[in-house]
Amino acid sequence: MTEAIVSMKNISYAYEQKTVLDHIDFEIPQGAFMGLVGPNGGGKTTLIKLLLGLMKPDDGSILLFNQPIEKFKERNKIGFVSQKANSFNRGFPATVFEVVSTGLTAKVGYFKFFNKKHKTKVLEALKQVDMLDYAYENIGNLSGGQQQRVFIARALVNDPELLILDEPTVGVDSRNVRRFYDLLHHLHENKNITLMLVTHDTGAMTEHATDIVCLNKTLHFHGKPEEYSSLTEGVLSDLYGHPINVVAHNH
């Protein structure tokens, strides 16, 4: 049996007496590419914040790499990429290299000089996402898709075992979205990284993911893409609260 690197047991969370998550149980197996889908307001972002230790659940327990989250110290094992592409300040005066190097701050410390080893790590991370040629370009000059690759490199620079991405394709054009999913597929298949992707793109998840979790305050589905694909549009529409069509991505 594959070891779970994330285990959430009986997780509940309420905000101002409004239930956001209600008794959630699920695991992320090592080596999985998990897609987390569900309607807006369904609790996806809250679940990620709990997983990252940014908030504490009202009830339940979370294990990260078999350790209670309260005692978990190896934060470099988890990389996180948020919705940067549509909100990043394009006037920010930093090169791609400088942005990626900030991912090493926890290891190197603030106001410290990078040595040759650290610089090599940054360049290797950029190479993994096919952005090495842009290392000394100002990040504000890049497209949304290119910026997201840079932010993934920033997350990869610490060699994480789990990479969490929160709706990273928001604001990215369709051509670069396809390239983005190809990159995630490559990282999962060739770099042995466990992925958790929060997305509304159910079609992409049925094509790329190994597991799908559908969340709307409670856990409505947790299984394989082919099982999710077999759900009728009526069932999905009831879950989302509006009509849903699953669109396949053809490459």
SULPEJO-V837565 format. One line per field, one symbol per residue. psi: psi as a letter, one per 30 degrees, with the letter a starting at -180 (. if undefined). burial: I if it has 16 or more other C-alpha atoms within 10 Angstrom, else O. Layout:
psi: ???
burial: ???
//
This chain:
psi: kkkkfkjkjhkkkkjhgkkekjikjlljkkgljkkjlllkgfgeeeeeeeefgflklelalkkjhgkkfffkfifffkkkkaieegfkjfgkikleeeeefffgeeeelkhlkkaeeeeeeeeeeeeeghgefgegkkffflleeeeeeeeeeeeffghlfkkkkjhfgkgkleefeeeeeeeeeeeeefghkkkjjklfifeeefeelfkkkjkieljfkjaleeeeffklfeeeeeefglkkkjkkjk.
burial: OOOIIIIIOIIIIOOOOOOIIIOIIIIIIIIIIIIIIIIOOIIIOIIIOIIIOOOIIOOOIIIIIOOOIOOOOOOIIIIIIIIIIOOOOOOOOOIIIIIIIIIIOOOOOOOOOOOOOIOOIIIIIIOIIOIIOIIOOIIIOOIIIIIIIIIIIIIIIIIIIIIIIIIIIIIIOOOIIIOIIOIIIOIIOOOOIIIIIIIIIIIIIIOIIIIIIIIIIIIOIIOIIOOIIOOOOOOIOOIIOOOIOIOOOOO
//
